[in-house]
Amino acid sequence: MPGHMSMEEVYRHACELIPGGVSSPVRAFGSVGGTPVFLQAASGAHVLAVDGRRYVDLVCSWGPALLGHAHPDVVAAVQTAASRGLSFGAPTTAEVELAALIRGRVPFAEKVRFVSTGTEATMTAIRVARGATGRDVIVKFAGCYHGHSDALLAAAGSGVATAGLPGSAGVTAASARDTLVVPYNDVAALEAVFAARGAEIACVITEAAPANMGVVPPLPGFNEAIRRITREHGALMVFDEVLTGFRVGPAGWWGVEAGLPNPSYVPDLVTFGKVVGGGMPLAALAGPASLLDLLAPVGPVYQAGTLSGNPLATAAGITTLTLADAGVYARVDRVSAQLQDAVGAALASAGVPHRIQTAGSLFSVFFGEDAAARGVRTYDEAKAAETFRYPPFFHAMLESGVALPPSVFEAWFLSAAHDGAALEQIVNALPKAAAAAASAKA
Ligand SMILES: *Cc1c(COP(=O)(O)O)cnc(C)c1O
């Protein structure tokens, strides 16, 4: 197929067999228009499309490719593991090794349960919280995305935000009723919800630093406030680091914000995904033994998975975490800062009012005077930004060989493989894209 079919033909054929031609809606070009780019390979900072075009990649598989695509050591570890068997359905020492690596970075993660997706990790966290407290209600923040389980789809970010959906069809009224949605960064609203329903609330789940409504970092003290309020009411704090964990620093956003070795707050449960699997399907729920031992087979909260802790996935995770040393994080931080400067300069010289928001090396761009003047603190403010400037910006970058996330509500991801040449290609593409954003019409 590669080289013989146009991207339009590939896409049309895909749409005949697969809803929207994609296995996950964020891959569609719904909000930017045009034809999604089907890929055949990726290496380092680049992806190769089926039509032979090569792009500098700022999606990085939505986070996992911290070391760059197809890092030779990660690929070799997976190949070695594969040669020993693809899946056993029995415990392995690799799982123990990966759990120890996680605990070494995030000390309150005393015990770890491995699953295959971030969705399973957060879904299980909710079940543990309900099992631990005997309460039904959960609180989430508008614009935070925690995967696609029923309880967590209300006012979700990521693809739900991109599609402009209030939630999802197929979620029962009962499930929606048990999920209370509060504006992000709003301590008073969280206190009000606890004042009204505190005795019913099992947990508050939050993205450690939200990056699925664009990057909307917690205001100083916000995560600490969640900790205080949940503790006052006997509810758990579930910290979703599926996106930020091991990406923004060795101990995730928690390590960046709470400060080690004497953290200003400690959540009850934490979820990991994306980087922890190094590009393979692997995610995790972690926390103190007192909570994790509520899970079967020790405790009464049931959870299971045929491919959980799969040997290929654990091999990729172990190798990725082992290689992701301080130098890797420093490098990604540095390239991110350089790129942020270049994006800001290009937009400023094209006269496009904007605000670049960051959470560690993650960042995204919000367009418009309001965003520029005040910043974006909530999902409502994110949606009120001039999102119409993004599609032409995105397509101009794509034409110049730079693949951005196909939605203004997603973070830009860099890797340790984004070198000077990759950065230069991005920087050279920016003026045209900034001009396209400037002339965009609502
Ligand atoms: C990606 C993501 C999830 C869901 O993970 P999947 O592996 O896609 O199921 C959950 N929470 C956050 C914060 C995420 O970014």
The ligand as an SDF file (V2000), in Angstrom:
LIG
                    3D

 15 15  0  0  0  0  0  0  0  0999 V2000
   -4.4210    9.4040   28.1350 C   0  0  0  0  0  0  0  0  0  0  0  0
   -5.0280    9.6530   29.4690 C   0  0  0  0  0  0  0  0  0  0  0  0
   -5.8440    8.7120   30.1120 C   0  0  0  0  0  0  0  0  0  0  0  0
   -6.3240    7.4650   29.4250 C   0  0  0  0  0  0  0  0  0  0  0  0
   -5.3070    6.5950   29.0980 O   0  0  0  0  0  0  0  0  0  0  0  0
   -5.5500    5.5050   27.9120 P   0  0  0  0  0  0  0  0  0  0  0  0
   -4.3240    4.6670   27.9570 O   0  0  0  0  0  0  0  0  0  0  0  0
   -5.7390    6.2890   26.6580 O   0  0  0  0  0  0  0  0  0  0  0  0
   -6.7900    4.7580   28.3040 O   0  0  0  0  0  0  0  0  0  0  0  0
   -6.2250    8.9530   31.4020 C   0  0  0  0  0  0  0  0  0  0  0  0
   -5.8680   10.0890   32.0450 N   0  0  0  0  0  0  0  0  0  0  0  0
   -5.0990   11.0310   31.4600 C   0  0  0  0  0  0  0  0  0  0  0  0
   -4.7100   12.2450   32.2300 C   0  0  0  0  0  0  0  0  0  0  0  0
   -4.6760   10.8550   30.1530 C   0  0  0  0  0  0  0  0  0  0  0  0
   -3.9610   11.8200   29.5520 O   0  0  0  0  0  0  0  0  0  0  0  0
  1  2  1  0
  2  3  1  0
  2 14  2  0
  3  4  1  0
  3 10  2  0
  4  5  1  0
  5  6  1  0
  6  7  2  0
  6  8  1  0
  6  9  1  0
 10 11  1  0
 11 12  2  0
 12 13  1  0
 12 14  1  0
 14 15  1  0
M  END
$$$$
